[in-house]
Amino acid sequence: MEMRELGGALWRQRLLVLLVTALVGAAVAAGVVLAPKTYTARAEVAAAAAGGSTVEDLDALRGTLAENANSTDIVEEVRSQLDVQRSADELRRAIDARWVEGTVLIEVEVDDRDPQVAADIANLVSAALPLNDPSEGAFRFSPSDPARAPVTFSSPNLLLAIGVGALLALVLAASAALVRDRRTYTVSSAATVEEVIDLPVLAHIQPPREPGLLAMYAGTPDADVFRRLRVSMEVEASGDPAGMVVVTGVTDGDLNAWLAANLAISLAGVGRRTLLVDARMGAGAKRPTQLEPSTAGLYEVLRGAPLSSALNQGPVDGLEVLSSGRWGAESHGRLLETSFAGAAQEMRELFDVVVVIANSITKNDDAAIMGSQGAVLLAVTEGELRPPELTKVHYRLVASGSRLLGAVLVGRSKDKWAA
């Protein structure tokens, strides 16, 4: 996934991202508050060479002295003077000391759940070290920096907790956003359609509640919508005019028929000899259109009937209609593959524009087969497809050799047009 796609998913699911981040932050904060705390106190004692000492390797002796800080003798000495109860094992694990290289200092470090007790133990160890000097008088001891009760805990590590929490919040928020985005994000704008399938959106149309095939008479708002669609389509195909336009969609319903029929009416209204072909056959076909005549149709024409005998006058001048016909038991897909090219050529010779109503591309490959003889206008219903699904539809049409003119976004906002 590209960073732009990830960024888009995070932005679209920003409320979920904020919620997950807040929950993880609260969990980390609660964990830090409830976790047992450890405080670390430090004291320093100077072990300078005593006057008249003949020992040569004093640094090694300082290292040995530091290692003796949690020895049994010192631990018992500390326990005897400590005001609170601590076991010998607890003290042995809590006390650590080291020689600070390049100096005469020995640093004593003590961990305890009580900050004041940690400081007391560190100071008691510093005081007990001279009494357990293995060098037998080689050092002159003096306090350098007594321990003070620490004001903040050393464990759990606050910076580490914040870092791990931030990383965990990022991973969980991104994962949740991606999962939800893949399940809920649908194509709902012209910009998204153009980004996903790299096709121009010629119109964003609001359909009627129950799409029919009634004529959209000139001068009405609905007719103006289809006039704009017609103009956009003609501009897009100006370099290579499309003699046949196959209208298909990606969802069920009569939207394809409604869109194709009123596009054909708009074309006929400007003097184009237009043929509207109802090619919805087989399992993907819906109920007959309102223009359905009782004569032969496309099915019979594909089986050899004369085209002229199957044509019927449409609802406006200049528009003729070819119904789907009465298809038989054999595969109509095979019939389309073998006979549609010849029939399409004859239609284009008789008419300026042929508009074909095709089954949904998600149902079968009829639109892809017929689209190879002309151009395809793809109707995308707003909010019903996820981007990967639309990409697959686009690929199927392109792989078939179809020429795609553009898309029409059918949705909720009337007269919203792509720039």
N, C-alpha and C positions, 0 to 999 in steps of 0.2 A: 504494500500500500504506500502511495506517495504521501509526502508530508502535507501536501495541499488537501488530499482527501481526509487524512487524519485530522487536520485542523478544521476542516468543514464539519466533520462528525462531532468534534469536541464543541464547536460553536453551536451546532444545532441542538446538542444535548447539554448545553451549558448549565441548566438547572440541575440536571443529574450529576454533572461533574462537581458543582458546588456542594451538593448534598453529600456525595461520597467523600469529598475532601473534608467537609465539616465533621462527618462521622469518624473518619480516620483520625483527624486532629483531636477530637474529643476522646477517642479511645486511647491514643498515645498519652494525652494529658492525664487521663484517669490512671493509666498504668504507671506513669511517673509518680503521681501523688500517692498511690496505694502501695507501690513497691517499697520494700525495706531499704532504709537509707544507711549509707556508710559514710563516715566522716574521716578525713585524713589530717593528722597533725604532724608537724615536722619541727624537730629541734636540732641544733648544731652544737657540737663541742669541739674545741680546739685541742689537738694533741701535738704540741710543739716539742722539739727535742729538749731534753733536760740538760742543764749544764754539766759537763764532764762525762756525757754519755759517749760510749765507744762503739755503739751499735752502728753499723754502716747502712743497712737497708731498712731505714725507718718506715718507708712507704709500705713495704711488705708487712711490717708489724701493724701499721694502721689498718691495712686490709684485714689482717687476722683479728684485730680488735673489733672491727665492725661486724665480722662474722660471729663473734661471741655475744652480740647484742641480744640474741634470743636463746642464749644458753640456759641450762637448768639453774645455775647459780643466780644469774641476773633475773630470770623469770621469778624465782622464789623470792628474791629480794624485793622485786616490784610488787608481788602479790601481798607481801607482808605490810607494805606501806599504803596500798591502794584502799580507798574508802569504800569501793563497791566490790561486789563479788565477780571475779572472773577466774575461770579455770586455767590451769597451766597450759593446756592445749590451746585454749582461746588466745592466751597471751603470746604463745610461741608463733601461732599463725599471724597474729596481728602485728608483731614487731619485725621490722626490717631495718637494716642499717648498711651504709656503704661509705667507703672512703672517697672523698671528692678529689679526683685526680688533679695533681698540680698544686694542691693546697695542703694545709695541715688539719683540715676540717673533716670530721666524721658526722654524716647526716643520719639522724634517726627518724624513721617514718613509722607511724602507728595508725592502724585503721580500727575504728570502733563505731558502734551504733549511736554512741553518745559523744557529741563533740568535745565536751569538757573532759570526759574520761579519756578520750584519745590524747588530749593535750597533757593531762596529768601523767599518763603512762609514758609518753615521750620524754617528759622532763625527768621522771624517775629513772628511766633507762639511761639518760644522759648522766645522771648523778651516779648511777651504779657502775658505769663503764670504767671510771678510774680505779674503782675498788677491785676490778677484775682484770687488771692490766697484765697481759702475758709477758710484757717486755721487762718486768722487774725494775721499774724506775727509769726507763729510757725516755719517758714522756713527762711533760709538764702540762697538766690538763687545766682548762679554763672554759667556762660557759661562753659560747659565742652568740647564739641566738635561741633563747628559750622558746618552747612551743606555746602557741596561743590557741584557744578554742576556735576552730574554723566556723565561718558563718554560713557556708554552703556545703552541701553534701558532694562527695566525689563519686558516689555510685548510688543509683544508676547515672551513667554519663548523659548529661542533659543535651549536649551538642550532638552526641551520637543518636540519642533518641529522636531529636528533631530531624536529623538527616535521614534516618531510617523511616520515620513517619512520613516525611515529605516524599521520599521515593515510593513508599507503599501507597500513599494517596495518589500519586501520579499514575502508577501502574493500574491500581484498582479503578480509578476514575476513567482512565483511557479505555480499559477493557470493558467496563460497564457501558460507556458511551458508544463504543463500537458495536457491542452486541445489541444494544437497544436501537441504535441507528440502522443496523442491517435489518432489524425486524419491523421498524416503524417508519423509516424515512421513505417517502414515495415521491414520485415525480409530480410536482404541483405548480411548476412555473415554467414559462417559456425559456428562461435562462437555463434551467436545469435540463430541459429537453435538448436544447442546442449543445450544451456541454457534454451530455451523455452520448448522443448519436451524431453530433457534428452535422446537423441539418438545420436549415432555417425554419423557424416557426412562422408559417404564413398567416395564421390567425389564432386568436383565443376566443372561442365561441361559447355562448351559453345556450344549450339546447332547450327546447320546450320540455315540459314535464313528461309528456308522452310523445316522442318524436313520430311524426307522420310524414306523408309525402305531399302535403298540400302546397300549392304554388305560393311563392312569396312574391306578391305583386309589387311592381315597381313603385318606389316612393315610400314604402313602409320601412320601419326600422329593421325588420328581419331581412328584407330584400337588400338593404344597404350593407348589412353584415356580409352577405354572400357576394355582393358586388366588390367589396374590399378583398375578399378571399380570391375572387376571380382575377382581379387586377394584380394581386401579389403573386399568384400562380403564373400569370402571363409574363410578368417581369422576370421571375425566376427562370422561366423557360424561353426567354426572348432569344437567346443564342441558338437554341435548338428546340423549336416548338414541338409540343407533345400532341400527337394526333389521337392518342388513347391515354386516358387517365384512369388507373385502377384505384378505387378508394377502399381501403381496408383499415381495420382497427386492431386493437389489442385486447378488447373486452367484449363480452356478450352484449346483445341488445340490438336495437334498430338504428343505432347512431350512424353506422356506415351508410345505410339506405337513406336516412334523412339528409345526411351531409351530401351524398352523391347526387340525390334527386334535386336538391335545391341548388347545387352547383350547376347541374345541367340546365335547370330553368334559367339561372342567371346568364349562362353562356348563350342560350337560345334568345334571351331578351336583347342581346346586342347584335343579332343578325347572324349568329353562327348556326349552321346546320348541325344539330346535335342529336346524338343517339344515346339514350340511357339504357344500359344493359343490366338486367338483374341476373347476376351469375352466382347467386347463392344456391348451391345445389348440395345434395348429400346430407351427411350428418350435421354439418355446421349451418344448414339453412334454417331460416326462421319462417314465420307465417308469411303468406303471400302479401305483396304490397298492395296499396290502394289502387295502383295502376295496373294490376294484374289482369290481362285480358284472357279470353277463352281460346285464343288461337294458339298455334305452335309457338315455341319459345327457343331459347338458346340450346336447350338439350336436343331438340329436333334438328336445329340448324347444324349442330356438330355431328349429327348422324346423317346429314346429307340433304335435309330439307332446304329449299331455296330461302335465302335471307329475306327476299321481298315479301314472301308469304307470311312471315312471322312479325313484320313490323306493324305497329299501331300508333295512331296519333296520340301525342302527349297532351297535357293540360294547357300548354301554351303553344303559340305558333312557332314553328321551327324546331320543335322537339318531337322526336319519335321514340317509341319504347319497344324494347325487346325483352319479353318476360323470361323467366328461368325455364319454363316448360314443364313437362311431366317426365321427370327422369326415371329411368328403369332400375333394374337390380344391379347392372354391371357397374364397375367402378367409374364414377364420373371423373376422378383424377386422371385415370388413363385416357379417357376421352378428351379431356383438356390437353394433355400432353401431345396427343396425335392429331387433333383436329382444330384446336383453337387458333393456331398461328394462321392457317388459311382463312378461317372465318374472320379473324381480326384484320387481315389485309383487305378483305372485301368490304368490311365496315368502314375502314379508313378511306377507301376510295369513294364511298358514297356520301360520307359525312365529313364536316370540318373537324369535329371533335367527337370522340366516343368516350363516354363516362361509364365506367363499369363498377357495379356494386359487388364487392367480393365478401366472402366469409371472413371472419376474424382470422388474422394470421396465426393466432395462438391455437386455432382449431385444426387447421389443415394447411396445405401448401398451395391452395388454389390461387391466392393473391400473388404468390411468388411465380407461379407458372404463367399467369396472365400478365404480370408486371414485366416479364421479359419481352413482351410485344409492345410495350409503351412505357409509361412512367407511373410511379406509385405515389399516392397521397396518403400519408399515414395519420390516422386519427388516434390521438392519445388521450384517454380519459383522465382528467386531473385527479390525483390522489389515489389511484388504484394500482399503480405499478411501482415496483422498486427499481432503481437504476440498473442493477444487473439484469433484470428481466427485460427491460427495454433494450439494453445492449444486445441481448440474444435475438430479439425480434429484428433489430436492425441488421445483424449479421446474417440472419436467414434470408432476408430480402437481397442484401448485397451479394451473397454467395450464389443466388439464383440468377444473377445477371440483370436484375431489375434496376431501372434508373429511378432513383428517389428524388422527387421534386421537392418535398419538404414535409412538414408535419402540421397538423391542426390540433391545438390543445383544446379539448372540449371540457369545460369546467363550470365554475360557479360565477365567474365575473364576466358579465356581458360586455361586448365591445372593447375588450382589452386586447391590444394588438402588440405583437413583438416589434421592437424597434427595427 
